[in-house]
Amino acid sequence: MGSIDTRLDNLGLTLPPQPQAPSGVTVPFRWIRIYGNRAFASGHGALSSNGSIALPAGQVPTEVTVDQAQLAAVGALLSMLSTLRSALGDLDRIAAWLTITGFVNAATDFEGTTVVLNPASELLLDIFGPETGAHARTAVGYTTLPFRMPVVLSAELAIHT
């Protein structure tokens, strides 16, 4: 077990299983694309314990509270870590988190997208530390996201080859 897995255990965190596409949906892309010393993570949402999309679904804050959206952001990060572990074999191969892009399913007048994503950024720093976990971030609101997920995260990382 690597040091990142140990850190996850110490924080009481369990990674979800690999994402399961809803019935009738094909996935013609890779969840994680490795190219040279970079890993590109496709958009991830929070997952249930069986790999299906977690609820609640809908726009923040009209259908999903800010607190629920923050939990969804953390869930999306854990989902991404799960697919990264599968693709890399070991989360200790992550040399640096470079960028995270967060998409929030936001009501038209909702301006708190940064607040929604902060817990995921904070957890990333807790897990990987201030050097490896430091990242640039974009937090944007959209009026809809796939399957009405409240939060979707994508990322670019540097990896040890």
C-alpha positions as CSV (number, residue, x, y, z in Angstrom):
1,M,0.0,0.0,0.0
2,G,1.4,3.4,-1.0
3,S,1.6,6.5,1.2
4,I,-1.4,8.1,-0.5
5,D,-3.5,5.0,0.1
6,T,-2.4,5.1,3.7
7,R,-3.3,8.7,3.9
8,L,-6.8,7.9,2.5
9,D,-7.2,5.2,5.1
10,N,-6.1,7.6,7.9
11,L,-8.7,10.1,6.7
12,G,-11.3,7.4,6.8
13,L,-11.9,7.7,3.0
14,T,-13.0,4.9,0.7
15,L,-12.7,5.3,-3.0
16,P,-15.8,4.3,-5.1
17,P,-15.6,1.6,-7.7
18,Q,-15.0,2.5,-11.4
19,P,-17.8,4.6,-13.0
20,Q,-20.7,2.6,-14.5
21,A,-22.3,4.3,-17.5
22,P,-26.1,4.6,-17.3
23,S,-28.0,2.1,-19.4
24,G,-27.8,2.9,-23.1
25,V,-24.9,5.2,-22.7
26,T,-21.6,4.4,-24.4
27,V,-18.3,5.8,-23.2
28,P,-16.1,6.4,-26.4
29,F,-13.3,8.0,-24.4
30,R,-10.8,7.2,-21.6
31,W,-11.6,8.3,-18.1
32,I,-7.8,8.8,-17.7
33,R,-5.5,9.6,-20.7
34,I,-1.8,9.2,-20.0
35,Y,0.5,10.9,-22.4
36,G,4.2,11.1,-21.5
37,N,4.5,12.4,-17.9
38,R,0.9,13.8,-17.9
39,A,-2.4,12.3,-16.9
40,F,-5.6,14.0,-18.2
41,A,-8.7,13.1,-16.2
42,S,-12.0,13.3,-18.0
43,G,-15.0,14.8,-16.2
44,H,-15.9,12.9,-13.0
45,G,-19.0,13.2,-10.9
46,A,-19.8,11.7,-7.4
47,L,-20.5,8.0,-7.5
48,S,-22.6,5.7,-5.3
49,S,-21.0,2.6,-3.7
50,N,-22.0,0.6,-6.8
51,G,-20.4,3.0,-9.3
52,S,-23.6,4.6,-10.5
53,I,-24.1,8.4,-10.4
54,A,-24.8,9.6,-6.9
55,L,-27.8,11.7,-5.9
56,P,-29.0,14.3,-5.4
57,A,-29.2,15.8,-8.9
58,G,-30.1,19.2,-10.1
59,Q,-29.1,22.8,-10.0
60,V,-27.4,24.6,-7.1
61,P,-28.9,26.1,-4.9
62,T,-32.5,25.6,-6.2
63,E,-32.6,21.8,-6.2
64,V,-29.3,20.9,-4.5
65,T,-28.1,22.8,-1.4
66,V,-24.6,24.3,-1.3
67,D,-23.7,21.8,1.4
68,Q,-24.9,18.9,-0.8
69,A,-23.0,20.3,-3.8
70,Q,-19.9,20.5,-1.7
71,L,-20.3,16.8,-0.8
72,A,-20.8,16.1,-4.5
73,A,-17.5,18.0,-5.3
74,V,-15.7,15.8,-2.7
75,G,-17.4,12.7,-4.2
76,A,-16.2,13.7,-7.7
77,L,-12.6,14.0,-6.4
78,L,-12.8,10.6,-4.8
79,S,-14.2,9.2,-8.1
80,M,-11.3,10.7,-10.0
81,L,-8.8,9.3,-7.5
82,S,-10.4,5.8,-8.0
83,T,-9.9,6.0,-11.8
84,L,-6.4,7.4,-11.4
85,R,-5.5,4.6,-9.1
86,S,-6.7,2.1,-11.7
87,A,-4.9,3.8,-14.6
88,L,-1.7,4.5,-12.8
89,G,-1.5,1.4,-10.6
90,D,-0.5,3.6,-7.6
91,L,-1.6,7.0,-6.6
92,D,2.0,7.7,-5.4
93,R,2.9,8.1,-9.1
94,I,1.2,11.5,-9.0
95,A,4.0,14.1,-9.0
96,A,1.8,17.2,-9.1
97,W,-1.8,18.3,-9.5
98,L,-1.6,21.0,-12.1
99,T,-5.1,22.1,-12.8
100,I,-8.6,21.2,-11.7
101,T,-11.6,22.5,-13.6
102,G,-14.9,22.4,-11.7
103,F,-18.3,22.6,-13.4
104,V,-21.2,23.4,-11.1
105,N,-24.8,22.8,-12.3
106,A,-25.8,26.4,-11.3
107,A,-29.0,28.3,-11.2
108,T,-28.7,31.4,-13.4
109,D,-28.0,33.8,-10.6
110,F,-25.8,31.5,-8.4
111,E,-22.4,33.0,-7.9
112,G,-21.0,30.6,-5.3
113,T,-19.2,28.1,-7.6
114,T,-15.9,28.7,-5.8
115,V,-17.5,27.9,-2.5
116,V,-18.9,24.7,-3.9
117,L,-15.5,23.5,-5.0
118,N,-13.4,24.6,-2.0
119,P,-13.9,21.4,0.1
120,A,-12.6,19.3,-2.9
121,S,-9.5,21.5,-3.1
122,E,-8.9,21.4,0.6
123,L,-9.2,17.6,0.6
124,L,-6.8,17.3,-2.2
125,L,-4.3,19.3,-0.2
126,D,-4.9,17.2,2.9
127,I,-4.3,14.0,0.9
128,F,-1.3,15.0,-1.2
129,G,0.2,17.8,0.9
130,P,1.0,21.4,-0.1
131,E,3.5,20.6,-2.8
132,T,2.0,17.8,-4.8
133,G,-1.6,18.8,-4.0
134,A,-1.2,22.5,-5.0
135,H,-3.2,23.2,-8.1
136,A,-4.6,25.9,-10.3
137,R,-8.4,25.8,-10.4
138,T,-11.3,27.1,-12.5
139,A,-14.9,27.0,-11.0
140,V,-17.6,27.8,-13.5
141,G,-21.4,27.5,-13.5
142,Y,-23.4,25.9,-16.2
143,T,-27.2,25.6,-16.4
144,T,-27.0,21.9,-16.9
145,L,-24.5,19.1,-16.6
146,P,-24.6,15.4,-17.8
147,F,-27.3,13.4,-16.0
148,R,-28.1,16.6,-13.9
149,M,-25.0,16.0,-11.7
150,P,-24.5,19.0,-9.4
151,V,-20.7,19.0,-9.9
152,V,-18.2,17.6,-12.5
153,L,-14.4,17.8,-12.1
154,S,-11.7,17.3,-14.6
155,A,-7.9,17.6,-14.1
156,E,-4.4,17.6,-15.5
157,L,-1.7,16.0,-13.5
158,A,2.1,15.4,-13.8
159,I,3.1,11.9,-13.1
160,H,6.2,9.9,-12.4
161,T,6.9,7.7,-15.4
